[in-house]
Structures are given as structure tokens and as C-alpha cells.
Amino acid sequence: MKIWRLVVAALLTAVLLSLVACGSDSPQSKFSLADMHGGTTKAWKTISSTWQYNPDGSIPITGTDDLIIINSDGTAMKVWGEIAKTGETTKVDFYNWSVNGDKLTFIGVEDAGNMEATIITLTDQVFIYDLQLEIPGTGSFAVRTVSIPTVYPNATASSENKMLTNGTSKLWKVAQRTKDGVALPLETWKQDDMWLYNTDGTGMFLRGEISETPGVPANNDAFLWQFTDNKTKIDTENSENPGEVFDSKIIELTNTSFVYEATINGSVIRISAVPVVK
């Protein structure tokens, strides 16, 4: 139990950070890397992590809603879910990645250094990889991880759904905000926030690495969304305020622009968002 307590945090980090690949297929890749990033953006969740002290592959409850979002432009992010871990303050960690054959490497990961994983299986349905986890003062452990997509492509999605989600998952960020027609600049800590829209009507608001109050926990928030009024509006219900539906009028929705507005406290707030990955 002592060893388990010592390594579980590092193991979860390794599990999440191992989900990396090259942005496009290349002569050095033996896999179809489009299966990894879905062509633009794909979110994965870990369902099993087997190693010496966890032979059944079970995932701690605090790790069951964590995600890795992999983008085709060579970027990725580790996303902590709403189930908080003791002492956790970081919610999103951005990094870069590359691949050579079946070897995955990545850089720029917070407090982790360089790590390398070996891909065992990669399809659009499952990702299995091996990782040698080094724990200073404890030892080296072979870990096998199995991950599946958070959401699968929707072949029958409407054109509006596909513009919002790419038919699977899509990241958006705010480019401009106005209040009653007057520019309302984003606060610094909101400038790297993102919204992940999934084709199945789920999503997650991602708080970026810049925090309003560093060191103070602030969860990423899951949400539900749906089009209403013949797809002229979008309703959003955040997990932090269940039952409170945010009703917005869609001004523009294309593959490259999502503009919507709502009346809040008597003022009209308009949000203009653009895709994170083009």
C-alpha cells in the first residue's frame, strides 16, 4: 500500500501524458495517425492501466473523468476532470508531441520531463501502449495502458452539428467579446480557456494554464448542449449549475466561426469564437 500511494500520482500523470502522436501520417509511422487525432481533434479516456502493483488494470476514481485531447497540429493537452484529487490545482497542461515508428515522445509537459511510450495497438476504436515508468527512489515499472475515444464519430450528425463539433469533437476559444455592442476585452486568465464540443451533446469547459488566483482549485466544468428553435439557438447546461440552462441565440455558425449572444443581467453579451485547431 505504501508503494501504491507513492506512485499512483506519478502513474496517472504518465498514463495521461503517454497519449501522444504525430500530427499527420509520415514514412516513419507504422500506424494511421489520423486514428489518433481524428483528423483535427480527438479526446481519449483511459479505461485500464496494468502494472506490477495494479494487475487488474483498475483506474482510481479520481482519474476516471480525466482526458487527453490530441490535435492534428502537433499539440495536445492533459485535462483533469471534475473529480478532484488532493492538492490538485492545475487543470490543463499543454504540450507538444512527435512520433517515429511505434515510439512516441513529447516535450513541454509540466513537472514530467521527457517520456517515451511504445504503441502496441492504434485504431479509431482503441489505443494500447506500453510505458516504462521511472519513480526516483522507488524503481522502474512497466505499464500497459488501454484507452478509448470519449465520443465516436456521428455519421448522421446535422450540418450544424458538424460545423460545431467536426462530427466528433472540436475545440473553440473566444476571439472577441462585446457588451451591448461595446468591446469587452477578455481578462488575462480567460485568454487560454477553451470549450470542447462533442457531437453527442456533451462538452467540457477547459480552464487554461493561466489562473485568476494561482494555487486555488478551480474545476474544469462538464456541460450538456443542444440546438433549439430550428437550430437558431443553443442551450447549455453546466455541471456546476445543474438545472440552469443558458439560452443563446446563434448569430453565425460555420466551420471557422461561432458567434452567439445572450442577455445577462439586462445586457446583451456577444461571444465570437474561433476553432483552436484549423
C-alpha positions in Angstrom: 0.0 0.0 0.0 2.9 2.4 0.7 4.3 1.9 -2.7 0.9 2.3 -4.3 0.4 5.7 -2.5 3.9 6.8 -3.6 3.5 6.0 -7.3 -0.2 6.5 -8.0 0.1 10.2 -8.7 3.0 9.7 -11.0 1.4 6.8 -12.7 -1.7 8.8 -13.5 0.4 11.5 -15.0 2.3 9.0 -17.0 -0.9 7.4 -18.3 -2.3 10.7 -19.4 0.9 12.0 -20.9 1.6 8.9 -22.9 -1.3 9.7 -25.3 0.8 11.4 -27.9 1.4 11.0 -31.7 2.5 12.8 -34.9 0.1 15.3 -36.4 0.0 13.5 -39.8 1.0 10.2 -41.2 4.6 10.1 -42.3 7.1 7.5 -43.7 8.4 7.0 -40.1 4.9 6.0 -38.8 3.7 2.4 -38.9 0.2 3.4 -37.8 -2.6 5.5 -39.2 -2.2 8.6 -37.0 -5.5 10.0 -38.2 -6.9 7.4 -35.8 -5.1 9.2 -33.0 -6.3 12.8 -33.7 -9.4 12.1 -35.7 -8.2 14.4 -38.5 -8.3 17.5 -36.3 -9.1 16.9 -32.6 -9.8 13.8 -30.6 -10.4 13.2 -26.9 -9.4 9.9 -25.2 -10.1 8.4 -21.8 -8.1 5.6 -20.0 -10.1 2.5 -19.1 -7.2 0.3 -18.0 -3.7 0.6 -16.7 -1.9 -2.6 -15.8 1.3 -2.8 -13.9 3.1 -4.7 -11.1 1.0 -3.2 -8.3 -2.2 -3.0 -10.3 -2.6 -6.3 -12.1 -6.3 -5.9 -12.8 -5.8 -2.6 -14.5 -8.3 -0.6 -12.4 -8.3 3.2 -12.6 -8.6 5.3 -9.4 -11.9 7.1 -9.2 -10.2 10.4 -9.4 -8.8 9.5 -12.8 -11.9 8.2 -14.5 -13.0 11.5 -15.9 -9.6 12.8 -17.0 -9.0 13.3 -20.7 -6.2 13.7 -23.2 -7.1 15.8 -26.2 -4.8 15.2 -29.2 -4.7 17.7 -32.1 -3.5 17.2 -35.6 -1.3 20.3 -35.5 1.2 18.7 -33.2 -0.3 19.9 -29.9 -2.1 18.1 -27.1 -3.3 18.7 -23.6 -3.9 16.8 -20.5 -7.2 17.7 -18.9 -8.2 16.9 -15.4 -11.8 16.1 -14.9 -14.3 17.3 -12.2 -13.4 14.6 -9.7 -10.7 16.4 -7.7 -7.5 14.9 -6.4 -6.0 16.0 -3.1 -3.8 19.1 -3.6 -4.7 19.5 -7.3 -4.7 23.0 -8.7 -3.6 22.6 -12.4 -6.5 21.7 -14.7 -5.0 21.8 -18.2 -1.4 21.1 -19.3 -0.5 22.0 -22.9 2.4 20.2 -24.6 3.8 19.1 -28.0 4.5 15.7 -29.4 6.1 13.6 -32.2 6.3 10.0 -33.4 8.8 7.7 -35.0 7.7 4.3 -35.9 6.0 2.9 -32.8 7.8 5.3 -30.5 6.0 8.3 -29.0 7.8 11.2 -27.4 6.7 14.6 -26.1 8.1 17.8 -24.6 6.9 20.7 -22.6 5.0 18.7 -20.0 4.7 20.3 -16.6 7.0 18.6 -14.0 7.4 15.5 -16.0 10.4 15.8 -18.4 10.7 13.7 -21.5 8.9 10.3 -21.6 8.6 7.7 -24.3 5.9 5.1 -25.0 5.6 2.2 -27.4 2.4 1.9 -29.3 1.0 -1.7 -29.3 -2.3 -1.1 -31.0 -3.8 2.0 -32.6 -7.2 2.1 -34.3 -10.0 4.5 -34.3 -11.6 2.4 -31.5 -8.8 1.7 -29.2 -5.2 2.7 -28.2 -2.9 0.4 -26.4 0.6 1.4 -25.4 3.4 0.4 -23.1 5.4 2.8 -20.9 8.4 2.3 -18.6 7.6 4.4 -15.6 10.6 5.6 -13.6 9.9 6.6 -10.0 13.1 8.2 -8.4 13.9 6.3 -5.2 11.3 3.6 -5.9 12.1 1.8 -9.1 11.2 1.3 -12.7 7.8 -0.2 -13.6 6.4 -1.5 -16.9 2.8 -0.1 -17.5 0.3 -1.1 -20.2 -2.5 1.3 -20.8 -5.7 0.9 -22.8 -7.7 4.0 -23.9 -10.8 4.5 -25.9 -12.3 7.6 -27.5 -14.5 9.8 -25.3 -17.0 10.1 -28.2 -17.3 8.3 -31.5 -18.0 9.9 -34.9 -21.6 10.6 -35.7 -22.3 9.8 -39.3 -25.9 11.2 -39.1 -24.9 14.5 -37.5 -26.6 17.6 -38.9 -24.6 20.1 -40.9 -24.8 22.5 -37.9 -23.6 19.7 -35.5 -20.6 19.0 -37.8 -19.7 22.7 -38.0 -19.7 22.9 -34.2 -18.1 19.5 -33.5 -16.5 18.2 -36.7 -18.9 15.3 -36.3 -16.7 14.1 -33.3 -15.0 16.7 -31.1 -13.9 20.3 -31.7 -12.2 22.9 -29.6 -13.2 26.6 -29.6 -11.7 29.7 -28.0 -13.1 33.2 -27.6 -11.6 35.7 -30.1 -13.8 38.7 -29.2 -16.5 39.7 -26.7 -18.9 42.6 -26.6 -21.3 44.0 -24.1 -24.3 46.0 -25.6 -22.2 46.4 -28.7 -19.1 47.7 -27.0 -15.8 45.7 -26.9 -15.4 43.9 -23.7 -11.8 42.6 -23.5 -11.1 39.2 -22.0 -9.4 39.1 -18.7 -5.9 37.6 -18.8 -6.8 34.4 -17.1 -9.6 33.7 -19.6 -7.5 34.1 -22.7 -6.3 30.4 -22.8 -9.6 28.9 -21.8 -11.3 26.6 -24.3 -14.6 24.9 -25.0 -14.7 21.3 -26.1 -17.9 20.5 -28.0 -18.7 16.8 -28.7 -21.1 15.5 -31.3 -23.2 13.6 -28.7 -24.3 16.8 -26.9 -21.7 16.7 -24.2 -18.7 19.0 -23.7 -16.2 20.5 -21.3 -15.1 24.0 -20.4 -11.3 23.9 -20.1 -9.6 26.3 -17.7 -6.2 27.1 -19.2 -2.9 27.2 -17.5 -3.3 30.9 -16.6 -5.3 31.1 -13.3 -7.2 34.0 -11.9 -5.9 33.0 -8.4 -2.8 30.7 -8.7 -2.9 27.8 -6.4 -6.6 28.0 -5.8 -8.5 24.9 -7.2 -11.0 25.7 -10.0 -12.5 22.7 -11.8 -12.9 22.2 -15.5 -16.7 22.0 -16.0 -18.6 19.4 -18.0 -21.7 20.6 -19.8 -24.6 19.5 -21.9 -25.7 21.3 -25.1 -28.4 21.1 -27.7 -29.7 23.1 -30.6 -33.2 24.6 -30.2 -35.7 26.7 -32.2 -34.8 25.0 -35.5 -31.1 25.3 -34.7 -31.2 29.1 -34.3 -30.4 28.8 -30.6 -28.1 26.7 -28.5 -28.9 25.7 -24.9 -26.1 24.9 -22.5 -26.4 23.4 -19.0 -23.2 23.4 -16.9 -22.5 20.7 -14.3 -21.7 23.4 -11.7 -25.3 24.8 -12.1 -27.4 21.8 -13.0 -30.9 22.7 -14.0 -29.9 26.2 -15.0 -30.0 26.4 -18.8 -28.0 29.1 -20.6 -30.1 30.0 -23.7 -28.1 31.7 -26.5 -29.1 33.0 -29.9 -26.8 31.8 -32.7 -25.7 34.7 -34.9 -23.3 32.8 -37.0 -22.1 29.2 -37.1 -19.6 28.0 -39.8 -16.6 25.7 -39.8 -14.4 28.7 -38.8 -16.7 31.0 -36.8 -19.2 30.5 -33.9 -20.9 33.7 -32.8 -23.7 33.7 -30.3 -25.3 36.1 -27.8 -27.4 36.1 -24.7 -29.0 38.7 -22.4 -27.3 38.6 -19.0 -28.4 41.0 -16.2 -30.1 43.2 -18.8 -27.1 43.4 -21.1 -26.5 41.7 -24.4 -23.3 39.7 -24.3 -22.0 38.6 -27.7 -19.2 36.0 -28.0 -17.2 35.4 -31.2 -15.3 32.1 -31.1 -12.9 30.5 -33.5 -11.5 26.9 -33.7 -8.4 26.2 -31.7 -7.2 23.8 -34.5 -7.8 24.8 -38.1 
